[in-house]
Amino acid sequence: MATLRRILLATDLEPKSDRALERAVQLAVRFGAELTALHVVDRTGAAGGPYGHLPLHHVEAELHRHILAVPGGAGIRAHAVAVRGEAVEHRVAGYAGLWRPDLLVVGLHQRDRVADLFLSSTVERIAVADGTPMLIVRDKPLQPYLRALVPVDFSDRSRLSLDGVRMLVPEGDIHLLHVLDVPASAVRDGTELDPADFAGEFGELLAGTGGAPPVIGEPAVGMVVRAGPPGRQIVGLAREGRYDLVAMGSARRGGLSRALLGSTASEAIDLLPCDVLIGGTPSGLDPFRCPGK
């Protein structure tokens, strides 16, 4: 079974950053993973936040304090790293490239403060700069993920996304969503189509993720097919279905996932009411890494 060995948390130490920290610790406890908390002290004045004037080792001590304050934090292997830099996304991506974590965790709380480092635009730039799978945390992690939505186009990228979700949601419900992006004149926006018409494609996708394909309609893995603009359908179904995790394609791939990281991903990051997983899943001996990386 795929697992996580290294988790990198990028945090701006703002009040709601504890949500991403708690989720990262929760995952580290569950997988026995090593956790590194990274804080970039922005050199551009006010954006450096309340820790901008402190020596870096004092900031690292504060990071350690935050980790220990989270239930389970005292029992994991944890490191704290503080660096200075002006381009937060490049510093985070650069550290991820050196340390090669299996998962990068960031928080998203841009509605609270205009000066937040982790605006949706910054998160998207980090995803583009580095191919590490990224978990964007918006909600407080009161429990493990129990309900996930996976938009799929039946490509290898879809298998990677589904594998990643199966690892993070081992006992919950997973729903696959295929969106037919057809002209508005051809079909009413949001029309639901019969998943049985795509039984072969869904079956091959599920068979390629390490398990026998379940029968369409099985509660553990459901299938939904809709017509309309992909971004609108993803966000709409995520809200209707009360999902706590949505998985999308890797930022460093072409085709659908590149479109998803363009206007569709920007829309999703801003509008989805839940956490988002961007990226792939383990391959071979390198967990959570896509082939060829």
Buried (B, 14 or more C-beta within 10 A) or exposed (E): EBEBBBBBBBBBBBEBBBBBBBBBBBBBBBBEBBBBBBBBBBEEEEBBBEBBEBEBEEBBBBBBEBBEEBEEBEEBEBBBBBBEBEBBBBBBBBBBEEBBBBBBBBBBBBEEBEBBBBBBEBBBBBBBBBBBBBBBBBEEBEEBBEBBBBBBBBBBBBBBBBBBBBBBBEEBBBBBBBBBBEEEEEBEEBBEBEBEEBBEBBBEBBEBBEEEBBEBEEEEBBBBBBBBBBBBBBBBBBEEBEBBBBBBBBBBBEEBBBBBBEEBBBBBBBBBEBBBBBBBBBBEEEBBBBEEE
